[in-house]
Amino acid sequence: MLPFLRHSWFMIWHAVYVEPKRELFARDNLVALGLEAFCPFERTTKRVKVRNRPFFVVKTLEEPLFSRYLFVGLNRPFDVKETRGVIDLVRCSGIPLRVPEFVIARIRALADEEGCVKVRDVTKPSFAFRCKVGEYARITDNSSLDGLIVCIKSLSKLDKTGDISVWVDMLGQRRVVRVNYERLSPIELA
C-alpha cells in the first residue's frame, strides 16, 4: 500500500450504485464499516391512497436526491460490493469513477445537518432572454447552482413568480427543477 493512502485526509469520493429503495440502509452499513458516506435527500409532500379506503392522506416523505445512488469517501482500497445494500461503485470501462470534491461540497452546501437538500433562492434576477423548449441555458445567479447547464423542459407552466421547469442531468438521471426565468442565460452548444 502507498504510504499516503494511510492518512485520513486523503479522501477520494465515488458514486455508489445501490439496491432499489435501499439508499439509507446501504449508507448506514458503509458508515458502520468506518467509511464516510453521504446520501442527500429531499422532503416531498405527496397524496397517498389509504388501502381499502376511498380517501387520500397527505404525507411528507424523505426521498433520495439521486435514486439508487449515494456517495462514499474512500481513503484506502476497499471493496464496497461486499457491503449489504450496495451493488457496486459506478464504473467506466471497469475503472471506478471519481466524483470531484467540489461536487460533494456543492451538494453539502445545499443540505442541512441531516442531509436534506433545499434549493436556496438568494439573489436578484440577473439576465432575461427568450427561450424555447429543448434549448440549453446556464443558471446565472450567486447560489450553489451558479454555472449549471440545464435544458428547458416547459414554458407552459410559467407562473406569476416567473419560475419554469428545467431538466438537470446528473449521474445518468434527469431531474426536473423549478428555476426563475430571469436567472437563465442562453448558451450555444457546438
Backbone torsions as a table, in degrees:
resi	resn	phi	psi	omega
1	MET	NA	141.0	177.9
2	LEU	-69.8	140.6	-174.8
3	PRO	-61.8	-32.7	-177.1
4	PHE	-74.7	-13.8	177.9
5	LEU	-76.0	-13.9	-179.2
6	ARG	-77.7	-18.5	-175.8
7	HIS	-82.0	138.8	-177.5
8	SER	-71.3	-21.1	-178.6
9	TRP	-74.6	-15.6	-179.7
10	PHE	-89.0	92.7	-173.8
11	MET	-114.9	127.1	174.6
12	ILE	-113.8	123.9	-177.8
13	TRP	-91.3	140.1	177.5
14	HIS	-133.0	153.2	170.8
15	ALA	-88.6	137.8	-178.7
16	VAL	-115.5	131.6	177.3
17	TYR	-92.5	126.2	-174.3
18	VAL	-120.5	169.8	178.5
19	GLU	-65.7	155.1	-178.5
20	PRO	-58.0	134.3	177.5
21	LYS	58.6	25.4	-176.9
22	ARG	-123.9	25.2	-176.5
23	GLU	-62.0	-47.5	-177.9
24	LEU	-70.7	-35.9	176.5
25	PHE	-61.6	-46.7	179.3
26	ALA	-65.1	-41.4	178.6
27	ARG	-60.4	-45.3	179.9
28	ASP	-62.8	-37.9	178.9
29	ASN	-68.9	-37.0	177.3
30	LEU	-67.2	-41.0	178.3
31	VAL	-65.3	-38.3	178.6
32	ALA	-63.0	-25.4	177.6
33	LEU	-85.8	2.1	177.2
34	GLY	89.3	15.3	178.6
35	LEU	-98.6	155.9	175.9
36	GLU	-90.5	119.0	-179.1
37	ALA	-124.5	144.7	-177.6
38	PHE	-136.2	120.9	179.6
39	CYS	-126.3	92.2	-179.9
40	PRO	-68.8	144.7	178.9
41	PHE	-137.9	168.9	177.5
42	GLU	-130.3	146.8	176.5
43	ARG	-93.0	126.8	178.9
44	THR	-126.5	150.9	176.6
45	THR	-106.8	126.1	-178.1
46	LYS	-134.0	152.3	171.6
47	ARG	-87.0	125.3	-178.4
48	VAL	-119.6	129.0	179.5
49	LYS	-74.4	134.6	177.3
50	VAL	-82.7	131.7	-176.2
51	ARG	-60.1	132.0	177.9
52	ASN	59.6	26.7	177.0
53	ARG	-130.7	151.3	-178.6
54	PRO	-87.6	22.2	-177.6
55	PHE	-136.9	169.6	-179.0
56	PHE	-114.2	158.3	175.4
57	VAL	-122.5	139.2	177.0
58	VAL	-89.0	123.7	-178.8
59	LYS	-125.8	146.8	172.3
60	THR	-96.3	119.9	-177.1
61	LEU	-113.3	149.1	173.4
62	GLU	-104.9	112.4	-178.5
63	GLU	-115.7	142.3	178.5
64	PRO	-60.5	142.7	178.6
65	LEU	-65.5	-37.2	176.8
66	PHE	-119.8	103.0	-176.9
67	SER	-59.6	128.7	178.1
68	ARG	71.3	14.7	177.5
69	TYR	-131.9	149.8	167.5
70	LEU	-148.5	175.7	-177.4
71	PHE	-116.0	141.9	177.6
72	VAL	-132.1	136.1	176.7
73	GLY	-99.3	121.5	-178.3
74	LEU	-113.1	131.6	175.1
75	ASN	-114.0	8.0	176.8
76	ARG	-155.5	157.4	176.9
77	PRO	-60.7	132.2	-176.7
78	PHE	-153.3	135.1	178.7
79	ASP	-92.4	100.0	-176.9
80	VAL	-75.7	-14.1	179.9
81	LYS	-62.0	-23.4	-179.2
82	GLU	-79.6	-6.8	-178.5
83	THR	-83.2	136.4	179.7
84	ARG	-64.1	132.7	179.7
85	GLY	94.1	-14.8	-177.4
86	VAL	-99.1	136.3	174.3
87	ILE	-91.6	-54.9	178.4
88	ASP	-175.8	170.5	170.2
89	LEU	-71.7	151.9	174.2
90	VAL	-71.2	127.8	-174.0
91	ARG	-127.2	156.6	172.4
92	CYS	-131.6	118.6	-176.5
93	SER	55.5	36.8	177.5
94	GLY	82.1	-3.3	-178.5
95	ILE	-103.9	127.4	178.4
96	PRO	-60.0	130.7	178.9
97	LEU	-80.3	137.2	176.3
98	ARG	-89.2	144.4	173.0
99	VAL	-102.7	122.8	-178.5
100	PRO	-59.5	145.6	-178.5
101	GLU	-58.3	-34.5	-177.7
102	PHE	-68.3	-27.2	177.3
103	VAL	-67.7	-46.3	177.6
104	ILE	-62.2	-41.6	-179.6
105	ALA	-63.0	-40.3	179.1
106	ARG	-66.3	-42.3	179.6
107	ILE	-66.5	-41.6	178.8
108	ARG	-66.1	-30.7	177.8
109	ALA	-66.7	-29.9	178.6
110	LEU	-82.0	-16.7	-173.9
111	ALA	-97.2	155.1	173.2
112	ASP	-87.8	-169.0	-176.3
113	GLU	-61.7	-31.9	-177.6
114	GLU	-80.3	-15.8	-177.2
115	GLY	102.6	5.9	179.3
116	CYS	-78.8	123.5	-176.1
117	VAL	-88.0	130.5	175.8
118	LYS	-127.3	124.0	178.0
119	VAL	-79.1	121.7	-177.0
120	ARG	-88.5	143.2	179.0
121	ASP	-117.2	91.6	-168.2
122	VAL	-118.6	-5.2	-174.6
123	THR	-124.7	167.0	177.0
124	LYS	-82.9	157.1	176.3
125	PRO	-59.5	139.2	-176.0
126	SER	-111.6	-24.3	-175.0
127	PHE	-161.4	132.1	177.9
128	ALA	-115.1	146.4	178.2
129	PHE	-151.4	165.7	176.3
130	ARG	-92.7	125.4	-177.8
131	CYS	-127.4	164.3	179.0
132	LYS	-125.6	158.1	178.0
133	VAL	-61.5	133.7	179.0
134	GLY	95.3	-13.0	177.7
135	GLU	-79.7	158.0	179.1
136	TYR	-99.4	148.2	178.9
137	ALA	-145.0	163.7	178.1
138	ARG	-115.1	135.5	176.3
139	ILE	-74.9	126.8	-176.0
140	THR	-123.9	71.7	171.8
141	ASP	-135.2	-179.9	-175.5
142	ASN	-97.7	20.5	177.4
143	SER	-86.8	-174.9	-180.0
144	SER	-72.3	-9.9	177.9
145	LEU	-89.3	1.2	-177.2
146	ASP	-56.9	128.8	177.2
147	GLY	92.1	-8.4	-178.9
148	LEU	-70.2	134.3	178.9
149	ILE	-93.1	129.5	-177.4
150	VAL	-128.1	163.5	176.7
151	CYS	-112.5	132.3	-178.7
152	ILE	-69.4	122.6	-177.7
153	LYS	-94.6	-47.5	-172.9
154	SER	-150.8	135.0	173.2
155	LEU	-108.6	-10.8	-177.4
156	SER	-69.7	-22.3	-179.2
157	LYS	-98.9	26.8	177.1
158	LEU	-66.1	117.2	-176.3
159	ASP	-102.0	-175.7	-176.8
160	LYS	-59.3	-30.8	-178.5
161	THR	-81.2	-8.7	179.6
162	GLY	87.3	15.1	179.5
163	ASP	-83.5	139.7	175.7
164	ILE	-128.2	163.3	178.4
165	SER	-89.6	132.6	175.8
166	VAL	-130.5	156.8	176.0
167	TRP	-97.1	137.3	173.9
168	VAL	-120.3	123.3	179.0
169	ASP	-98.7	124.0	177.4
170	MET	-153.3	133.7	-179.8
171	LEU	53.7	38.1	175.7
172	GLY	76.4	8.6	179.1
173	GLN	-119.5	147.0	177.9
174	ARG	-107.3	120.3	-179.4
175	ARG	-111.3	145.5	175.9
176	VAL	-96.9	129.0	-178.8
177	VAL	-130.6	145.0	176.0
178	ARG	-94.0	127.7	-178.3
179	VAL	-133.1	144.7	176.3
180	ASN	-66.7	132.5	-177.4
181	TYR	-53.9	-38.0	-175.8
182	GLU	-79.9	-4.7	178.3
183	ARG	-94.9	8.6	-179.9
184	LEU	-109.5	141.3	174.1
185	SER	-123.9	144.7	-176.2
186	PRO	-70.8	150.0	172.4
187	ILE	-135.7	157.1	176.7
188	GLU	-115.6	121.9	177.8
189	LEU	-93.8	129.5	-178.4
190	ALA	-85.1	NA	NA
